Amino acid sequence: MLFNPYELKNTVLRNRIVMAPMTRSMSPGGVPTQAVIDYYERRAKAEVGLIITEGIEAVSYTHLTLPTSDLV
């Protein structure tokens, strides 16, 4: 069952193996590098059914204008 295809509406996965997101901090300044592309390409070639990519930090400078008490 784990290696059988899985279908949900219009989404078809080759199997039920899911790679969880991992924070690897390989996107300096929030921009993925070639190393990130290579990393996920290697995982995709390993035939993982679904890859959830790492998050990147979205920097917001609006918090710098708020009083400290509003950050709680």
Summary of the structure (lengths in Angstrom):
residues: 72
radius of gyration: 18.0
end to end distance: 46.9
largest distance: 54.5
contacts: 122
relative contact order: 0.20
helix: 32%
strand: 14%
